[in-house]
Amino acid sequence: MMRQSARSAVVPLVLLWLALHAVLLAVLLGAKFLLTKTIVLTMLLVAGMVFLFSRFRTLPRLHGPVI
């Protein structure tokens, strides 16, 4: 069995290890979802600007309507 002094030295290290991994996981997932949301919103904004400010021209028909 572990002695009391060895157990009391290991518990804070395990808690610190768990806390560090929890913080790293939160940072990585937060960055992932924040960047994904930013990229999607930017793409939608650019697509909207292209749609609003570009001038689409239809090609003239070479023949009359086909019946």
N, CA, C and O atoms as a Maestro MAE file, in Angstrom:
{
 s_m_m2io_version
 :::
 2.0.0
}

f_m_ct {
 s_m_title
 :::
 protein
 m_atom[268] {
  # First column is atom index #
  i_m_mmod_type
  r_m_x_coord
  r_m_y_coord
  r_m_z_coord
  i_m_residue_number
  s_m_chain_name
  s_m_pdb_residue_name
  s_m_pdb_atom_name
  i_m_atomic_number
  :::
  1 25 0.830 -1.195 0.000 1 A "MET " " N  " 7
  2 3 0.000 0.000 0.000 1 A "MET " " CA " 6
  3 2 0.870 1.252 0.000 1 A "MET " " C  " 6
  4 15 2.024 1.238 0.428 1 A "MET " " O  " 8
  5 25 0.281 2.323 -0.491 2 A "MET " " N  " 7
  6 3 1.004 3.591 -0.501 2 A "MET " " CA " 6
  7 2 1.001 4.204 0.883 2 A "MET " " C  " 6
  8 15 0.031 4.107 1.635 2 A "MET " " O  " 8
  9 25 2.098 4.828 1.187 3 A "ARG " " N  " 7
  10 3 2.135 5.547 2.456 3 A "ARG " " CA " 6
  11 2 1.356 6.846 2.305 3 A "ARG " " C  " 6
  12 15 1.112 7.312 1.192 3 A "ARG " " O  " 8
  13 25 0.983 7.403 3.401 4 A "GLN " " N  " 7
  14 3 0.171 8.629 3.408 4 A "GLN " " CA " 6
  15 2 0.909 9.786 2.738 4 A "GLN " " C  " 6
  16 15 0.285 10.568 2.022 4 A "GLN " " O  " 8
  17 25 2.223 9.917 2.950 5 A "SER " " N  " 7
  18 3 2.976 11.034 2.359 5 A "SER " " CA " 6
  19 2 3.076 10.884 0.838 5 A "SER " " C  " 6
  20 15 3.010 11.878 0.114 5 A "SER " " O  " 8
  21 25 3.234 9.650 0.349 6 A "ALA " " N  " 7
  22 3 3.304 9.437 -1.092 6 A "ALA " " CA " 6
  23 2 1.953 9.713 -1.738 6 A "ALA " " C  " 6
  24 15 1.899 10.302 -2.818 6 A "ALA " " O  " 8
  25 25 0.871 9.303 -1.106 7 A "ARG " " N  " 7
  26 3 -0.467 9.545 -1.650 7 A "ARG " " CA " 6
  27 2 -0.771 11.034 -1.661 7 A "ARG " " C  " 6
  28 15 -1.363 11.529 -2.621 7 A "ARG " " O  " 8
  29 25 -0.386 11.756 -0.628 8 A "SER " " N  " 7
  30 3 -0.679 13.186 -0.568 8 A "SER " " CA " 6
  31 2 0.160 13.967 -1.578 8 A "SER " " C  " 6
  32 15 -0.200 15.090 -1.932 8 A "SER " " O  " 8
  33 25 1.265 13.400 -2.047 9 A "ALA " " N  " 7
  34 3 2.072 14.073 -3.068 9 A "ALA " " CA " 6
  35 2 1.535 13.793 -4.467 9 A "ALA " " C  " 6
  36 15 1.713 14.607 -5.373 9 A "ALA " " O  " 8
  37 25 0.879 12.650 -4.650 10 A "VAL " " N  " 7
  38 3 0.401 12.264 -5.979 10 A "VAL " " CA " 6
  39 2 -0.928 12.936 -6.315 10 A "VAL " " C  " 6
  40 15 -1.150 13.305 -7.469 10 A "VAL " " O  " 8
  41 25 -1.794 13.100 -5.357 11 A "VAL " " N  " 7
  42 3 -3.140 13.639 -5.612 11 A "VAL " " CA " 6
  43 2 -3.097 15.041 -6.219 11 A "VAL " " C  " 6
  44 15 -3.809 15.276 -7.195 11 A "VAL " " O  " 8
  45 25 -2.307 15.987 -5.705 12 A "PRO " " N  " 7
  46 3 -2.272 17.307 -6.358 12 A "PRO " " CA " 6
  47 2 -1.711 17.256 -7.781 12 A "PRO " " C  " 6
  48 15 -2.145 18.015 -8.647 12 A "PRO " " O  " 8
  49 25 -0.748 16.364 -8.022 13 A "LEU " " N  " 7
  50 3 -0.204 16.238 -9.375 13 A "LEU " " CA " 6
  51 2 -1.252 15.695 -10.352 13 A "LEU " " C  " 6
  52 15 -1.334 16.152 -11.492 13 A "LEU " " O  " 8
  53 25 -2.041 14.736 -9.912 14 A "VAL " " N  " 7
  54 3 -3.107 14.193 -10.761 14 A "VAL " " CA " 6
  55 2 -4.166 15.255 -11.027 14 A "VAL " " C  " 6
  56 15 -4.639 15.390 -12.155 14 A "VAL " " O  " 8
  57 25 -4.534 15.996 -10.016 15 A "LEU " " N  " 7
  58 3 -5.522 17.072 -10.199 15 A "LEU " " CA " 6
  59 2 -4.992 18.155 -11.130 15 A "LEU " " C  " 6
  60 15 -5.739 18.680 -11.955 15 A "LEU " " O  " 8
  61 25 -3.717 18.494 -11.009 16 A "LEU " " N  " 7
  62 3 -3.111 19.483 -11.888 16 A "LEU " " CA " 6
  63 2 -3.082 18.973 -13.333 16 A "LEU " " C  " 6
  64 15 -3.347 19.733 -14.265 16 A "LEU " " O  " 8
  65 25 -2.764 17.695 -13.516 17 A "TRP " " N  " 7
  66 3 -2.728 17.086 -14.834 17 A "TRP " " CA " 6
  67 2 -4.123 17.112 -15.472 17 A "TRP " " C  " 6
  68 15 -4.263 17.443 -16.650 17 A "TRP " " O  " 8
  69 25 -5.147 16.765 -14.695 18 A "LEU " " N  " 7
  70 3 -6.521 16.796 -15.210 18 A "LEU " " CA " 6
  71 2 -6.965 18.215 -15.544 18 A "LEU " " C  " 6
  72 15 -7.610 18.438 -16.568 18 A "LEU " " O  " 8
  73 25 -6.627 19.166 -14.693 19 A "ALA " " N  " 7
  74 3 -7.006 20.556 -14.940 19 A "ALA " " CA " 6
  75 2 -6.315 21.095 -16.192 19 A "ALA " " C  " 6
  76 15 -6.924 21.815 -16.982 19 A "ALA " " O  " 8
  77 25 -5.054 20.746 -16.366 20 A "LEU " " N  " 7
  78 3 -4.317 21.211 -17.539 20 A "LEU " " CA " 6
  79 2 -4.926 20.645 -18.819 20 A "LEU " " C  " 6
  80 15 -5.066 21.367 -19.806 20 A "LEU " " O  " 8
  81 25 -5.285 19.377 -18.815 21 A "HIS " " N  " 7
  82 3 -5.900 18.788 -19.997 21 A "HIS " " CA " 6
  83 2 -7.289 19.359 -20.257 21 A "HIS " " C  " 6
  84 15 -7.686 19.509 -21.413 21 A "HIS " " O  " 8
  85 25 -8.023 19.675 -19.217 22 A "ALA " " N  " 7
  86 3 -9.339 20.294 -19.400 22 A "ALA " " CA " 6
  87 2 -9.201 21.678 -20.040 22 A "ALA " " C  " 6
  88 15 -9.990 22.037 -20.915 22 A "ALA " " O  " 8
  89 25 -8.215 22.446 -19.614 23 A "VAL " " N  " 7
  90 3 -7.995 23.779 -20.187 23 A "VAL " " CA " 6
  91 2 -7.554 23.667 -21.641 23 A "VAL " " C  " 6
  92 15 -8.044 24.404 -22.496 23 A "VAL " " O  " 8
  93 25 -6.640 22.755 -21.924 24 A "LEU " " N  " 7
  94 3 -6.192 22.570 -23.308 24 A "LEU " " CA " 6
  95 2 -7.336 22.136 -24.222 24 A "LEU " " C  " 6
  96 15 -7.457 22.622 -25.346 24 A "LEU " " O  " 8
  97 25 -8.162 21.232 -23.742 25 A "LEU " " N  " 7
  98 3 -9.299 20.787 -24.531 25 A "LEU " " CA " 6
  99 2 -10.275 21.932 -24.784 25 A "LEU " " C  " 6
  100 15 -10.783 22.079 -25.895 25 A "LEU " " O  " 8
  101 25 -10.537 22.733 -23.773 26 A "ALA " " N  " 7
  102 3 -11.444 23.870 -23.935 26 A "ALA " " CA " 6
  103 2 -10.886 24.883 -24.934 26 A "ALA " " C  " 6
  104 15 -11.631 25.426 -25.749 26 A "ALA " " O  " 8
  105 25 -9.590 25.135 -24.874 27 A "VAL " " N  " 7
  106 3 -8.975 26.091 -25.807 27 A "VAL " " CA " 6
  107 2 -9.032 25.564 -27.233 27 A "VAL " " C  " 6
  108 15 -9.388 26.298 -28.155 27 A "VAL " " O  " 8
  109 25 -8.682 24.294 -27.416 28 A "LEU " " N  " 7
  110 3 -8.688 23.735 -28.767 28 A "LEU " " CA " 6
  111 2 -10.092 23.679 -29.359 28 A "LEU " " C  " 6
  112 15 -10.287 24.047 -30.517 28 A "LEU " " O  " 8
  113 25 -11.060 23.228 -28.591 29 A "LEU " " N  " 7
  114 3 -12.422 23.159 -29.113 29 A "LEU " " CA " 6
  115 2 -13.004 24.549 -29.336 29 A "LEU " " C  " 6
  116 15 -13.714 24.775 -30.316 29 A "LEU " " O  " 8
  117 25 -12.709 25.477 -28.437 30 A "GLY " " N  " 7
  118 3 -13.185 26.848 -28.621 30 A "GLY " " CA " 6
  119 2 -12.623 27.472 -29.883 30 A "GLY " " C  " 6
  120 15 -13.348 28.128 -30.631 30 A "GLY " " O  " 8
  121 25 -11.320 27.271 -30.129 31 A "ALA " " N  " 7
  122 3 -10.701 27.817 -31.335 31 A "ALA " " CA " 6
  123 2 -11.284 27.161 -32.580 31 A "ALA " " C  " 6
  124 15 -11.533 27.827 -33.584 31 A "ALA " " O  " 8
  125 25 -11.496 25.866 -32.507 32 A "LYS " " N  " 7
  126 3 -12.045 25.148 -33.665 32 A "LYS " " CA " 6
  127 2 -13.420 25.689 -34.039 32 A "LYS " " C  " 6
  128 15 -13.665 26.011 -35.202 32 A "LYS " " O  " 8
  129 25 -14.309 25.790 -33.072 33 A "PHE " " N  " 7
  130 3 -15.664 26.237 -33.384 33 A "PHE " " CA " 6
  131 2 -15.714 27.724 -33.694 33 A "PHE " " C  " 6
  132 15 -16.522 28.151 -34.520 33 A "PHE " " O  " 8
  133 25 -14.872 28.519 -33.053 34 A "LEU " " N  " 7
  134 3 -14.852 29.954 -33.346 34 A "LEU " " CA " 6
  135 2 -14.349 30.196 -34.761 34 A "LEU " " C  " 6
  136 15 -14.931 30.988 -35.502 34 A "LEU " " O  " 8
  137 25 -13.269 29.516 -35.139 35 A "LEU " " N  " 7
  138 3 -12.731 29.699 -36.485 35 A "LEU " " CA " 6
  139 2 -13.689 29.161 -37.542 35 A "LEU " " C  " 6
  140 15 -13.838 29.764 -38.605 35 A "LEU " " O  " 8
  141 25 -14.332 28.045 -37.263 36 A "THR " " N  " 7
  142 3 -15.284 27.491 -38.221 36 A "THR " " CA " 6
  143 2 -16.452 28.452 -38.426 36 A "THR " " C  " 6
  144 15 -16.868 28.698 -39.558 36 A "THR " " O  " 8
  145 25 -16.971 28.987 -37.343 37 A "LYS " " N  " 7
  146 3 -18.084 29.934 -37.440 37 A "LYS " " CA " 6
  147 2 -17.660 31.190 -38.194 37 A "LYS " " C  " 6
  148 15 -18.424 31.707 -39.009 37 A "LYS " " O  " 8
  149 25 -16.460 31.683 -37.933 38 A "THR " " N  " 7
  150 3 -15.965 32.876 -38.609 38 A "THR " " CA " 6
  151 2 -15.803 32.636 -40.094 38 A "THR " " C  " 6
  152 15 -16.168 33.488 -40.904 38 A "THR " " O  " 8
  153 25 -15.259 31.483 -40.462 39 A "ILE " " N  " 7
  154 3 -15.060 31.175 -41.877 39 A "ILE " " CA " 6
  155 2 -16.395 31.047 -42.601 39 A "ILE " " C  " 6
  156 15 -16.544 31.555 -43.712 39 A "ILE " " O  " 8
  157 25 -17.359 30.380 -41.991 40 A "VAL " " N  " 7
  158 3 -18.670 30.212 -42.624 40 A "VAL " " CA " 6
  159 2 -19.369 31.561 -42.779 40 A "VAL " " C  " 6
  160 15 -19.941 31.841 -43.833 40 A "VAL " " O  " 8
  161 25 -19.331 32.393 -41.753 41 A "LEU " " N  " 7
  162 3 -19.967 33.709 -41.853 41 A "LEU " " CA " 6
  163 2 -19.274 34.587 -42.893 41 A "LEU " " C  " 6
  164 15 -19.937 35.332 -43.613 41 A "LEU " " O  " 8
  165 25 -17.952 34.505 -42.977 42 A "THR " " N  " 7
  166 3 -17.224 35.279 -43.983 42 A "THR " " CA " 6
  167 2 -17.591 34.831 -45.391 42 A "THR " " C  " 6
  168 15 -17.787 35.660 -46.279 42 A "THR " " O  " 8
  169 25 -17.683 33.521 -45.594 43 A "MET " " N  " 7
  170 3 -18.068 33.019 -46.913 43 A "MET " " CA " 6
  171 2 -19.483 33.461 -47.283 43 A "MET " " C  " 6
  172 15 -19.730 33.838 -48.428 43 A "MET " " O  " 8
  173 25 -20.406 33.420 -46.336 44 A "LEU " " N  " 7
  174 3 -21.772 33.876 -46.613 44 A "LEU " " CA " 6
  175 2 -21.811 35.364 -46.922 44 A "LEU " " C  " 6
  176 15 -22.553 35.798 -47.803 44 A "LEU " " O  " 8
  177 25 -21.018 36.146 -46.203 45 A "LEU " " N  " 7
  178 3 -20.967 37.589 -46.434 45 A "LEU " " CA " 6
  179 2 -20.401 37.891 -47.819 45 A "LEU " " C  " 6
  180 15 -20.939 38.730 -48.541 45 A "LEU " " O  " 8
  181 25 -19.329 37.216 -48.188 46 A "VAL " " N  " 7
  182 3 -18.725 37.432 -49.507 46 A "VAL " " CA " 6
  183 2 -19.693 37.012 -50.609 46 A "VAL " " C  " 6
  184 15 -19.833 37.714 -51.610 46 A "VAL " " O  " 8
  185 25 -20.359 35.877 -50.432 47 A "ALA " " N  " 7
  186 3 -21.325 35.436 -51.435 47 A "ALA " " CA " 6
  187 2 -22.469 36.438 -51.565 47 A "ALA " " C  " 6
  188 15 -22.925 36.713 -52.675 47 A "ALA " " O  " 8
  189 25 -22.926 36.975 -50.468 48 A "GLY " " N  " 7
  190 3 -23.983 37.989 -50.516 48 A "GLY " " CA " 6
  191 2 -23.537 39.255 -51.226 48 A "GLY " " C  " 6
  192 15 -24.294 39.836 -52.004 48 A "GLY " " O  " 8
  193 25 -22.307 39.684 -50.961 49 A "MET " " N  " 7
  194 3 -21.778 40.882 -51.629 49 A "MET " " CA " 6
  195 2 -21.628 40.647 -53.134 49 A "MET " " C  " 6
  196 15 -21.955 41.519 -53.940 49 A "MET " " O  " 8
  197 25 -21.137 39.475 -53.501 50 A "VAL " " N  " 7
  198 3 -21.003 39.153 -54.926 50 A "VAL " " CA " 6
  199 2 -22.379 39.155 -55.585 50 A "VAL " " C  " 6
  200 15 -22.542 39.682 -56.685 50 A "VAL " " O  " 8
  201 25 -23.360 38.571 -54.918 51 A "PHE " " N  " 7
  202 3 -24.712 38.528 -55.480 51 A "PHE " " CA " 6
  203 2 -25.303 39.928 -55.614 51 A "PHE " " C  " 6
  204 15 -25.945 40.235 -56.618 51 A "PHE " " O  " 8
  205 25 -25.094 40.774 -54.617 52 A "LEU " " N  " 7
  206 3 -25.699 42.103 -54.640 52 A "LEU " " CA " 6
  207 2 -24.993 43.067 -55.587 52 A "LEU " " C  " 6
  208 15 -25.654 43.873 -56.242 52 A "LEU " " O  " 8
  209 25 -23.673 43.002 -55.675 53 A "PHE " " N  " 7
  210 3 -22.932 44.032 -56.387 53 A "PHE " " CA " 6
  211 2 -22.408 43.614 -57.755 53 A "PHE " " C  " 6
  212 15 -21.829 44.440 -58.462 53 A "PHE " " O  " 8
  213 25 -22.588 42.385 -58.139 54 A "SER " " N  " 7
  214 3 -22.157 42.019 -59.489 54 A "SER " " CA " 6
  215 2 -23.338 42.184 -60.434 54 A "SER " " C  " 6
  216 15 -24.500 42.075 -60.045 54 A "SER " " O  " 8
  217 25 -23.004 42.446 -61.663 55 A "ARG " " N  " 7
  218 3 -24.056 42.639 -62.664 55 A "ARG " " CA " 6
  219 2 -24.081 41.420 -63.563 55 A "ARG " " C  " 6
  220 15 -23.171 41.200 -64.362 55 A "ARG " " O  " 8
  221 25 -25.119 40.643 -63.424 56 A "PHE " " N  " 7
  222 3 -25.266 39.468 -64.259 56 A "PHE " " CA " 6
  223 2 -25.917 39.892 -65.566 56 A "PHE " " C  " 6
  224 15 -26.951 40.560 -65.565 56 A "PHE " " O  " 8
  225 25 -25.313 39.506 -66.671 57 A "ARG " " N  " 7
  226 3 -25.881 39.819 -67.976 57 A "ARG " " CA " 6
  227 2 -26.308 38.518 -68.629 57 A "ARG " " C  " 6
  228 15 -25.572 37.531 -68.633 57 A "ARG " " O  " 8
  229 25 -27.502 38.538 -69.176 58 A "THR " " N  " 7
  230 3 -27.962 37.349 -69.894 58 A "THR " " CA " 6
  231 2 -27.438 37.414 -71.320 58 A "THR " " C  " 6
  232 15 -27.344 38.482 -71.925 58 A "THR " " O  " 8
  233 25 -27.108 36.268 -71.827 59 A "LEU " " N  " 7
  234 3 -26.642 36.226 -73.215 59 A "LEU " " CA " 6
  235 2 -27.826 36.380 -74.152 59 A "LEU " " C  " 6
  236 15 -28.890 35.816 -73.895 59 A "LEU " " O  " 8
  237 25 -27.664 37.136 -75.237 60 A "PRO " " N  " 7
  238 3 -28.776 37.298 -76.176 60 A "PRO " " CA " 6
  239 2 -29.067 35.974 -76.888 60 A "PRO " " C  " 6
  240 15 -28.159 35.188 -77.156 60 A "PRO " " O  " 8
  241 25 -30.325 35.747 -77.184 61 A "ARG " " N  " 7
  242 3 -30.720 34.541 -77.881 61 A "ARG " " CA " 6
  243 2 -30.378 34.657 -79.348 61 A "ARG " " C  " 6
  244 15 -30.636 35.678 -79.986 61 A "ARG " " O  " 8
  245 25 -29.800 33.604 -79.868 62 A "LEU " " N  " 7
  246 3 -29.451 33.615 -81.281 62 A "LEU " " CA " 6
  247 2 -30.621 33.222 -82.157 62 A "LEU " " C  " 6
  248 15 -30.683 33.607 -83.324 62 A "LEU " " O  " 8
  249 25 -31.537 32.469 -81.612 63 A "HIS " " N  " 7
  250 3 -32.695 32.010 -82.359 63 A "HIS " " CA " 6
  251 2 -33.954 32.422 -81.603 63 A "HIS " " C  " 6
  252 15 -33.911 32.805 -80.434 63 A "HIS " " O  " 8
  253 25 -35.051 32.332 -82.299 64 A "GLY " " N  " 7
  254 3 -36.330 32.614 -81.648 64 A "GLY " " CA " 6
  255 2 -36.691 31.493 -80.688 64 A "GLY " " C  " 6
  256 15 -35.955 30.514 -80.568 64 A "GLY " " O  " 8
  257 25 -37.803 31.628 -80.016 65 A "PRO " " N  " 7
  258 3 -38.207 30.582 -79.087 65 A "PRO " " CA " 6
  259 2 -38.489 29.264 -79.792 65 A "PRO " " C  " 6
  260 15 -39.061 29.236 -80.882 65 A "PRO " " O  " 8
  261 25 -38.087 28.193 -79.166 66 A "VAL " " N  " 7
  262 3 -38.322 26.852 -79.731 66 A "VAL " " CA " 6
  263 2 -39.685 26.388 -79.310 66 A "VAL " " C  " 6
  264 15 -40.035 26.421 -78.131 66 A "VAL " " O  " 8
  265 25 -40.481 25.938 -80.318 67 A "ILE " " N  " 7
  266 3 -41.840 25.481 -80.001 67 A "ILE " " CA " 6
  267 2 -41.905 23.988 -80.078 67 A "ILE " " C  " 6
  268 15 -42.963 23.403 -79.846 67 A "ILE " " O  " 8
  :::
 }
 m_bond[267] {
  # First column is bond index #
  i_m_from
  i_m_to
  i_m_order
  :::
  1 1 2 1
  2 2 3 1
  3 3 4 2
  4 3 5 1
  5 5 6 1
  6 6 7 1
  7 7 8 2
  8 7 9 1
  9 9 10 1
  10 10 11 1
  11 11 12 2
  12 11 13 1
  13 13 14 1
  14 14 15 1
  15 15 16 2
  16 15 17 1
  17 17 18 1
  18 18 19 1
  19 19 20 2
  20 19 21 1
  21 21 22 1
  22 22 23 1
  23 23 24 2
  24 23 25 1
  25 25 26 1
  26 26 27 1
  27 27 28 2
  28 27 29 1
  29 29 30 1
  30 30 31 1
  31 31 32 2
  32 31 33 1
  33 33 34 1
  34 34 35 1
  35 35 36 2
  36 35 37 1
  37 37 38 1
  38 38 39 1
  39 39 40 2
  40 39 41 1
  41 41 42 1
  42 42 43 1
  43 43 44 2
  44 43 45 1
  45 45 46 1
  46 46 47 1
  47 47 48 2
  48 47 49 1
  49 49 50 1
  50 50 51 1
  51 51 52 2
  52 51 53 1
  53 53 54 1
  54 54 55 1
  55 55 56 2
  56 55 57 1
  57 57 58 1
  58 58 59 1
  59 59 60 2
  60 59 61 1
  61 61 62 1
  62 62 63 1
  63 63 64 2
  64 63 65 1
  65 65 66 1
  66 66 67 1
  67 67 68 2
  68 67 69 1
  69 69 70 1
  70 70 71 1
  71 71 72 2
  72 71 73 1
  73 73 74 1
  74 74 75 1
  75 75 76 2
  76 75 77 1
  77 77 78 1
  78 78 79 1
  79 79 80 2
  80 79 81 1
  81 81 82 1
  82 82 83 1
  83 83 84 2
  84 83 85 1
  85 85 86 1
  86 86 87 1
  87 87 88 2
  88 87 89 1
  89 89 90 1
  90 90 91 1
  91 91 92 2
  92 91 93 1
  93 93 94 1
  94 94 95 1
  95 95 96 2
  96 95 97 1
  97 97 98 1
  98 98 99 1
  99 99 100 2
  100 99 101 1
  101 101 102 1
  102 102 103 1
  103 103 104 2
  104 103 105 1
  105 105 106 1
  106 106 107 1
  107 107 108 2
  108 107 109 1
  109 109 110 1
  110 110 111 1
  111 111 112 2
  112 111 113 1
  113 113 114 1
  114 114 115 1
  115 115 116 2
  116 115 117 1
  117 117 118 1
  118 118 119 1
  119 119 120 2
  120 119 121 1
  121 121 122 1
  122 122 123 1
  123 123 124 2
  124 123 125 1
  125 125 126 1
  126 126 127 1
  127 127 128 2
  128 127 129 1
  129 129 130 1
  130 130 131 1
  131 131 132 2
  132 131 133 1
  133 133 134 1
  134 134 135 1
  135 135 136 2
  136 135 137 1
  137 137 138 1
  138 138 139 1
  139 139 140 2
  140 139 141 1
  141 141 142 1
  142 142 143 1
  143 143 144 2
  144 143 145 1
  145 145 146 1
  146 146 147 1
  147 147 148 2
  148 147 149 1
  149 149 150 1
  150 150 151 1
  151 151 152 2
  152 151 153 1
  153 153 154 1
  154 154 155 1
  155 155 156 2
  156 155 157 1
  157 157 158 1
  158 158 159 1
  159 159 160 2
  160 159 161 1
  161 161 162 1
  162 162 163 1
  163 163 164 2
  164 163 165 1
  165 165 166 1
  166 166 167 1
  167 167 168 2
  168 167 169 1
  169 169 170 1
  170 170 171 1
  171 171 172 2
  172 171 173 1
  173 173 174 1
  174 174 175 1
  175 175 176 2
  176 175 177 1
  177 177 178 1
  178 178 179 1
  179 179 180 2
  180 179 181 1
  181 181 182 1
  182 182 183 1
  183 183 184 2
  184 183 185 1
  185 185 186 1
  186 186 187 1
  187 187 188 2
  188 187 189 1
  189 189 190 1
  190 190 191 1
  191 191 192 2
  192 191 193 1
  193 193 194 1
  194 194 195 1
  195 195 196 2
  196 195 197 1
  197 197 198 1
  198 198 199 1
  199 199 200 2
  200 199 201 1
  201 201 202 1
  202 202 203 1
  203 203 204 2
  204 203 205 1
  205 205 206 1
  206 206 207 1
  207 207 208 2
  208 207 209 1
  209 209 210 1
  210 210 211 1
  211 211 212 2
  212 211 213 1
  213 213 214 1
  214 214 215 1
  215 215 216 2
  216 215 217 1
  217 217 218 1
  218 218 219 1
  219 219 220 2
  220 219 221 1
  221 221 222 1
  222 222 223 1
  223 223 224 2
  224 223 225 1
  225 225 226 1
  226 226 227 1
  227 227 228 2
  228 227 229 1
  229 229 230 1
  230 230 231 1
  231 231 232 2
  232 231 233 1
  233 233 234 1
  234 234 235 1
  235 235 236 2
  236 235 237 1
  237 237 238 1
  238 238 239 1
  239 239 240 2
  240 239 241 1
  241 241 242 1
  242 242 243 1
  243 243 244 2
  244 243 245 1
  245 245 246 1
  246 246 247 1
  247 247 248 2
  248 247 249 1
  249 249 250 1
  250 250 251 1
  251 251 252 2
  252 251 253 1
  253 253 254 1
  254 254 255 1
  255 255 256 2
  256 255 257 1
  257 257 258 1
  258 258 259 1
  259 259 260 2
  260 259 261 1
  261 261 262 1
  262 262 263 1
  263 263 264 2
  264 263 265 1
  265 265 266 1
  266 266 267 1
  267 267 268 2
  :::
 }
}
